[in-house]
Amino acid sequence: MLGDLPVPRISCEIIKGEKKEICVVSKDGKDCTKQFIKGADKTLAVVQTLDIKVAILKSKSPSCGIGKIYDGSFSGKLIDGNGVTAQLLINNGVKVYTEEQVRHAQINN
């Protein structure tokens, strides 16, 4: 939402380009990379303003996925990688976890 995408929005996935750059593309082929970067930058600003050290993010998402994200084929296949916001937060010292990691930790405690 912080990147000015509508809610709900068409599904998006990350595609890695030939030069290892990432593009976030919607299922209907629209390049949404700028909106995802804008949303990530605004999220980081909020995190820094509030001095947040830990974040729980949505698994597999092109924004928030950690460790595994969809491969860009819209087929449900997962690849190694992080979402745009997740990677920016990690790069800035925020510890990030998925809701699945938190749920698993609660079950095992």
Buried (B, 14 or more C-beta within 10 A) or exposed (E): EBBEBEEEBEEBBBBEEEEEEBBBBBEEEEEBBEBBBBBBBBBBEEBEEEEBEEBBBBBBBBBBBBBBBBBBEEEEEEEEBBBBBBBBBBEEEBEBBBEBBEEEEEEEE
